[in-house]
Amino acid sequence: MLLLPATITLREARDTLRLLAQALQGERDGEVVVDASPLQQFDTSALAVLLECRRLAQAAGRPFRISHAPDKLGALAALYGVDELLIAPKPVPQAAA
């Protein structure tokens, strides 16, 4: 599992991507899971980093998903039309029978 830092803005994006790419290469098998729970401050650079991680995972033939994505990250991804690529839809609660 890859862990995002608390902040990903333009300033941190290049280093964050480099570290995530290195970690992704270290994990050679199975699904690539990025834990976004630490993420507190971010801008569109975070989307770019995550899209590149997804591309790297796909190039290696591995599934990709983000876990614990903050709601604001999902909203930003939806605003830019990449939510279906990055953020899995939350399950809809079933009505009680």
VMD Tcl script that builds the backbone (N, CA, C; Angstrom):
set m [mol new atoms 291]
animate dup $m
set s [atomselect $m all]
$s set {name element resname resid chain x y z} {
  {N N MET 1 A 0.842 -1.176 0.000}
  {CA C MET 1 A 0.000 0.000 0.000}
  {C C MET 1 A 0.889 1.241 0.000}
  {N N LEU 2 A 0.522 2.177 -0.864}
  {CA C LEU 2 A 1.241 3.440 -0.953}
  {C C LEU 2 A 0.493 4.484 -0.126}
  {N N LEU 3 A 1.218 5.292 0.607}
  {CA C LEU 3 A 0.621 6.268 1.503}
  {C C LEU 3 A 0.916 7.676 1.014}
  {N N LEU 4 A -0.149 8.462 0.845}
  {CA C LEU 4 A 0.030 9.846 0.430}
  {C C LEU 4 A 0.465 10.689 1.628}
  {N N PRO 5 A 1.182 11.771 1.361}
  {CA C PRO 5 A 1.534 12.695 2.443}
  {C C PRO 5 A 0.328 13.569 2.810}
  {N N ALA 6 A 0.479 14.396 3.823}
  {CA C ALA 6 A -0.598 15.286 4.257}
  {C C ALA 6 A -0.846 16.406 3.256}
  {N N THR 7 A 0.190 16.789 2.514}
  {CA C THR 7 A 0.064 17.908 1.576}
  {C C THR 7 A 0.602 17.522 0.198}
  {N N ILE 8 A -0.220 17.776 -0.823}
  {CA C ILE 8 A 0.250 17.663 -2.208}
  {C C ILE 8 A -0.259 18.898 -2.954}
  {N N THR 9 A 0.640 19.842 -3.130}
  {CA C THR 9 A 0.371 21.010 -3.952}
  {C C THR 9 A 1.451 21.033 -5.025}
  {N N LEU 10 A 1.440 22.048 -5.850}
  {CA C LEU 10 A 2.440 22.135 -6.911}
  {C C LEU 10 A 3.852 22.004 -6.349}
  {N N ARG 11 A 4.073 22.555 -5.179}
  {CA C ARG 11 A 5.402 22.519 -4.556}
  {C C ARG 11 A 5.862 21.081 -4.244}
  {N N GLU 12 A 4.957 20.224 -3.799}
  {CA C GLU 12 A 5.320 18.860 -3.385}
  {C C GLU 12 A 5.099 17.805 -4.466}
  {N N ALA 13 A 4.425 18.157 -5.536}
  {CA C ALA 13 A 3.975 17.162 -6.513}
  {C C ALA 13 A 5.110 16.344 -7.118}
  {N N ARG 14 A 6.165 16.989 -7.566}
  {CA C ARG 14 A 7.255 16.267 -8.231}
  {C C ARG 14 A 7.903 15.256 -7.280}
  {N N ASP 15 A 8.223 15.677 -6.070}
  {CA C ASP 15 A 8.851 14.765 -5.108}
  {C C ASP 15 A 7.896 13.653 -4.695}
  {N N THR 16 A 6.629 13.998 -4.510}
  {CA C THR 16 A 5.639 12.982 -4.137}
  {C C THR 16 A 5.519 11.933 -5.230}
  {N N LEU 17 A 5.444 12.366 -6.472}
  {CA C LEU 17 A 5.333 11.422 -7.579}
  {C C LEU 17 A 6.573 10.538 -7.666}
  {N N ARG 18 A 7.727 11.119 -7.492}
  {CA C ARG 18 A 8.965 10.330 -7.538}
  {C C ARG 18 A 8.956 9.249 -6.457}
  {N N LEU 19 A 8.577 9.616 -5.242}
  {CA C LEU 19 A 8.541 8.644 -4.140}
  {C C LEU 19 A 7.484 7.561 -4.373}
  {N N LEU 20 A 6.330 7.955 -4.861}
  {CA C LEU 20 A 5.283 6.964 -5.131}
  {C C LEU 20 A 5.685 6.023 -6.260}
  {N N ALA 21 A 6.321 6.551 -7.294}
  {CA C ALA 21 A 6.775 5.711 -8.413}
  {C C ALA 21 A 7.812 4.707 -7.938}
  {N N GLN 22 A 8.721 5.135 -7.071}
  {CA C GLN 22 A 9.725 4.219 -6.519}
  {C C GLN 22 A 9.065 3.132 -5.674}
  {N N ALA 23 A 8.104 3.529 -4.851}
  {CA C ALA 23 A 7.404 2.556 -4.013}
  {C C ALA 23 A 6.597 1.584 -4.868}
  {N N LEU 24 A 5.998 2.087 -5.939}
  {CA C LEU 24 A 5.230 1.235 -6.837}
  {C C LEU 24 A 6.127 0.184 -7.483}
  {N N GLN 25 A 7.331 0.576 -7.851}
  {CA C GLN 25 A 8.273 -0.381 -8.442}
  {C C GLN 25 A 8.705 -1.425 -7.418}
  {N N GLY 26 A 8.743 -1.046 -6.141}
  {CA C GLY 26 A 9.119 -1.973 -5.084}
  {C C GLY 26 A 8.058 -3.018 -4.815}
  {N N GLU 27 A 6.812 -2.679 -5.079}
  {CA C GLU 27 A 5.690 -3.613 -4.938}
  {C C GLU 27 A 5.353 -4.131 -6.325}
  {N N ARG 28 A 5.797 -5.303 -6.651}
  {CA C ARG 28 A 5.679 -5.777 -8.034}
  {C C ARG 28 A 4.390 -6.539 -8.334}
  {N N ASP 29 A 3.696 -7.028 -7.318}
  {CA C ASP 29 A 2.540 -7.882 -7.572}
  {C C ASP 29 A 1.273 -7.302 -6.966}
  {N N GLY 30 A 0.151 -7.678 -7.556}
  {CA C GLY 30 A -1.140 -7.346 -6.989}
  {C C GLY 30 A -1.597 -5.932 -7.279}
  {N N GLU 31 A -2.695 -5.619 -6.649}
  {CA C GLU 31 A -3.341 -4.324 -6.831}
  {C C GLU 31 A -2.510 -3.207 -6.206}
  {N N VAL 32 A -2.468 -2.085 -6.891}
  {CA C VAL 32 A -1.817 -0.896 -6.355}
  {C C VAL 32 A -2.884 -0.111 -5.604}
  {N N VAL 33 A -2.699 0.008 -4.292}
  {CA C VAL 33 A -3.644 0.730 -3.456}
  {C C VAL 33 A -2.933 1.946 -2.885}
  {N N VAL 34 A -3.517 3.106 -3.111}
  {CA C VAL 34 A -2.981 4.355 -2.572}
  {C C VAL 34 A -3.897 4.800 -1.443}
  {N N ASP 35 A -3.340 4.881 -0.242}
  {CA C ASP 35 A -4.101 5.331 0.928}
  {C C ASP 35 A -4.031 6.854 0.997}
  {N N ALA 36 A -5.171 7.485 0.807}
  {CA C ALA 36 A -5.233 8.948 0.791}
  {C C ALA 36 A -5.676 9.525 2.131}
  {N N SER 37 A -5.785 8.697 3.166}
  {CA C SER 37 A -6.295 9.188 4.447}
  {C C SER 37 A -5.468 10.311 5.066}
  {N N PRO 38 A -4.129 10.361 4.887}
  {CA C PRO 38 A -3.388 11.475 5.475}
  {C C PRO 38 A -3.588 12.810 4.746}
  {N N LEU 39 A -4.106 12.771 3.531}
  {CA C LEU 39 A -4.187 13.959 2.686}
  {C C LEU 39 A -5.117 15.008 3.294}
  {N N GLN 40 A -4.567 16.188 3.587}
  {CA C GLN 40 A -5.343 17.258 4.197}
  {C C GLN 40 A -5.338 18.528 3.354}
  {N N GLN 41 A -4.212 18.833 2.747}
  {CA C GLN 41 A -4.091 20.047 1.941}
  {C C GLN 41 A -3.628 19.632 0.548}
  {N N PHE 42 A -4.389 20.044 -0.480}
  {CA C PHE 42 A -4.039 19.632 -1.833}
  {C C PHE 42 A -4.672 20.571 -2.838}
  {N N ASP 43 A -4.162 20.490 -4.043}
  {CA C ASP 43 A -4.737 21.222 -5.165}
  {C C ASP 43 A -4.790 20.258 -6.346}
  {N N THR 44 A -4.975 20.782 -7.534}
  {CA C THR 44 A -5.092 19.907 -8.705}
  {C C THR 44 A -3.825 19.108 -8.975}
  {N N SER 45 A -2.720 19.517 -8.399}
  {CA C SER 45 A -1.482 18.750 -8.539}
  {C C SER 45 A -1.645 17.342 -7.971}
  {N N ALA 46 A -2.460 17.205 -6.932}
  {CA C ALA 46 A -2.712 15.881 -6.355}
  {C C ALA 46 A -3.390 14.978 -7.376}
  {N N LEU 47 A -4.315 15.544 -8.148}
  {CA C LEU 47 A -4.970 14.757 -9.192}
  {C C LEU 47 A -3.955 14.296 -10.237}
  {N N ALA 48 A -3.064 15.195 -10.623}
  {CA C ALA 48 A -2.041 14.840 -11.611}
  {C C ALA 48 A -1.150 13.718 -11.093}
  {N N VAL 49 A -0.762 13.794 -9.834}
  {CA C VAL 49 A 0.080 12.751 -9.230}
  {C C VAL 49 A -0.664 11.418 -9.231}
  {N N LEU 50 A -1.918 11.433 -8.826}
  {CA C LEU 50 A -2.690 10.190 -8.766}
  {C C LEU 50 A -2.968 9.618 -10.154}
  {N N LEU 51 A -3.225 10.473 -11.121}
  {CA C LEU 51 A -3.426 9.981 -12.487}
  {C C LEU 51 A -2.156 9.347 -13.036}
  {N N GLU 52 A -1.009 9.915 -12.726}
  {CA C GLU 52 A 0.253 9.331 -13.177}
  {C C GLU 52 A 0.513 8.002 -12.476}
  {N N CYS 53 A 0.200 7.907 -11.194}
  {CA C CYS 53 A 0.334 6.630 -10.486}
  {C C CYS 53 A -0.563 5.570 -11.110}
  {N N ARG 54 A -1.775 5.978 -11.462}
  {CA C ARG 54 A -2.701 5.056 -12.129}
  {C C ARG 54 A -2.119 4.596 -13.463}
  {N N ARG 55 A -1.561 5.529 -14.214}
  {CA C ARG 55 A -0.966 5.182 -15.505}
  {C C ARG 55 A 0.201 4.207 -15.327}
  {N N LEU 56 A 1.039 4.439 -14.336}
  {CA C LEU 56 A 2.167 3.543 -14.069}
  {C C LEU 56 A 1.685 2.148 -13.668}
  {N N ALA 57 A 0.647 2.093 -12.862}
  {CA C ALA 57 A 0.091 0.796 -12.460}
  {C C ALA 57 A -0.471 0.059 -13.671}
  {N N GLN 58 A -1.207 0.771 -14.503}
  {CA C GLN 58 A -1.779 0.138 -15.692}
  {C C GLN 58 A -0.686 -0.332 -16.646}
  {N N ALA 59 A 0.379 0.443 -16.772}
  {CA C ALA 59 A 1.491 0.043 -17.644}
  {C C ALA 59 A 2.136 -1.244 -17.150}
  {N N ALA 60 A 2.069 -1.463 -15.840}
  {CA C ALA 60 A 2.622 -2.685 -15.255}
  {C C ALA 60 A 1.581 -3.804 -15.217}
  {N N GLY 61 A 0.377 -3.534 -15.754}
  {CA C GLY 61 A -0.668 -4.549 -15.789}
  {C C GLY 61 A -1.303 -4.809 -14.434}
  {N N ARG 62 A -1.298 -3.788 -13.580}
  {CA C ARG 62 A -1.827 -3.963 -12.226}
  {C C ARG 62 A -3.047 -3.069 -12.009}
  {N N PRO 63 A -4.047 -3.590 -11.303}
  {CA C PRO 63 A -5.201 -2.750 -10.977}
  {C C PRO 63 A -4.789 -1.631 -10.020}
  {N N PHE 64 A -5.553 -0.546 -10.023}
  {CA C PHE 64 A -5.239 0.628 -9.221}
  {C C PHE 64 A -6.485 1.121 -8.522}
  {N N ARG 65 A -6.341 1.498 -7.267}
  {CA C ARG 65 A -7.452 2.140 -6.569}
  {C C ARG 65 A -6.918 3.027 -5.457}
  {N N ILE 66 A -7.758 3.975 -5.074}
  {CA C ILE 66 A -7.438 4.888 -3.986}
  {C C ILE 66 A -8.369 4.548 -2.829}
  {N N SER 67 A -7.801 4.378 -1.653}
  {CA C SER 67 A -8.628 4.120 -0.478}
  {C C SER 67 A -8.645 5.358 0.409}
  {N N HIS 68 A -9.738 5.521 1.119}
  {CA C HIS 68 A -9.893 6.592 2.107}
  {C C HIS 68 A -9.699 7.987 1.502}
  {N N ALA 69 A -10.220 8.183 0.317}
  {CA C ALA 69 A -10.092 9.498 -0.329}
  {C C ALA 69 A -10.969 10.507 0.392}
  {N N PRO 70 A -10.410 11.651 0.761}
  {CA C PRO 70 A -11.239 12.698 1.377}
  {C C PRO 70 A -12.340 13.145 0.412}
  {N N ASP 71 A -13.463 13.537 0.961}
  {CA C ASP 71 A -14.582 13.981 0.127}
  {C C ASP 71 A -14.182 15.128 -0.787}
  {N N LYS 72 A -13.346 16.025 -0.298}
  {CA C LYS 72 A -12.921 17.172 -1.113}
  {C C LYS 72 A -12.091 16.719 -2.315}
  {N N LEU 73 A -11.338 15.632 -2.161}
  {CA C LEU 73 A -10.581 15.099 -3.293}
  {C C LEU 73 A -11.545 14.546 -4.341}
  {N N GLY 74 A -12.571 13.849 -3.886}
  {CA C GLY 74 A -13.588 13.341 -4.801}
  {C C GLY 74 A -14.307 14.460 -5.529}
  {N N ALA 75 A -14.603 15.535 -4.807}
  {CA C ALA 75 A -15.279 16.684 -5.424}
  {C C ALA 75 A -14.381 17.353 -6.462}
  {N N LEU 76 A -13.099 17.467 -6.159}
  {CA C LEU 76 A -12.159 18.073 -7.109}
  {C C LEU 76 A -12.017 17.193 -8.346}
  {N N ALA 77 A -11.940 15.882 -8.130}
  {CA C ALA 77 A -11.846 14.952 -9.257}
  {C C ALA 77 A -13.106 15.032 -10.125}
  {N N ALA 78 A -14.258 15.163 -9.500}
  {CA C ALA 78 A -15.515 15.282 -10.250}
  {C C ALA 78 A -15.547 16.592 -11.044}
  {N N LEU 79 A -15.070 17.665 -10.438}
  {CA C LEU 79 A -15.034 18.963 -11.108}
  {C C LEU 79 A -14.221 18.890 -12.401}
  {N N TYR 80 A -13.125 18.128 -12.375}
  {CA C TYR 80 A -12.255 18.008 -13.545}
  {C C TYR 80 A -12.591 16.793 -14.411}
  {N N GLY 81 A -13.632 16.049 -14.041}
  {CA C GLY 81 A -14.096 14.936 -14.866}
  {C C GLY 81 A -13.230 13.693 -14.809}
  {N N VAL 82 A -12.452 13.539 -13.744}
  {CA C VAL 82 A -11.587 12.361 -13.633}
  {C C VAL 82 A -11.988 11.479 -12.448}
  {N N ASP 83 A -13.146 11.755 -11.852}
  {CA C ASP 83 A -13.572 10.989 -10.688}
  {C C ASP 83 A -13.754 9.511 -11.002}
  {N N GLU 84 A -14.253 9.195 -12.184}
  {CA C GLU 84 A -14.443 7.785 -12.538}
  {C C GLU 84 A -13.111 7.066 -12.712}
  {N N LEU 85 A -12.071 7.798 -13.020}
  {CA C LEU 85 A -10.748 7.196 -13.155}
  {C C LEU 85 A -10.079 6.980 -11.807}
  {N N LEU 86 A -10.383 7.832 -10.853}
  {CA C LEU 86 A -9.651 7.814 -9.591}
  {C C LEU 86 A -10.460 7.378 -8.377}
  {N N ILE 87 A -11.672 7.836 -8.274}
  {CA C ILE 87 A -12.439 7.645 -7.047}
  {C C ILE 87 A -13.552 6.629 -7.285}
  {N N ALA 88 A -13.486 5.526 -6.548}
  {CA C ALA 88 A -14.542 4.520 -6.657}
  {C C ALA 88 A -15.809 5.081 -6.022}
  {N N PRO 89 A -16.950 4.838 -6.646}
  {CA C PRO 89 A -18.187 5.355 -6.055}
  {C C PRO 89 A -18.438 4.717 -4.695}
  {N N LYS 90 A -18.952 5.524 -3.788}
  {CA C LYS 90 A -19.292 4.991 -2.462}
  {C C LYS 90 A -20.524 4.142 -2.587}
  {N N PRO 91 A -20.571 3.026 -1.850}
  {CA C PRO 91 A -21.749 2.162 -1.936}
  {C C PRO 91 A -23.003 2.900 -1.468}
  {N N VAL 92 A -24.082 2.654 -2.160}
  {CA C VAL 92 A -25.356 3.261 -1.797}
  {C C VAL 92 A -25.996 2.382 -0.740}
  {N N PRO 93 A -26.351 2.966 0.424}
  {CA C PRO 93 A -26.985 2.136 1.466}
  {C C PRO 93 A -28.327 1.622 0.984}
  {N N GLN 94 A -28.580 0.371 1.281}
  {CA C GLN 94 A -29.850 -0.228 0.891}
  {C C GLN 94 A -30.886 0.117 1.934}
  {N N ALA 95 A -32.103 0.351 1.474}
  {CA C ALA 95 A -33.199 0.675 2.387}
  {C C ALA 95 A -33.527 -0.550 3.237}
  {N N ALA 96 A -33.876 -0.300 4.471}
  {CA C ALA 96 A -34.253 -1.405 5.364}
  {C C ALA 96 A -35.535 -2.034 4.866}
  {N N ALA 97 A -35.572 -3.346 4.932}
  {CA C ALA 97 A -36.748 -4.068 4.434}
  {C C ALA 97 A -37.841 -4.077 5.460}
}
mol reanalyze $m
mol bondsrecalc $m
mol representation Tube
mol addrep $m
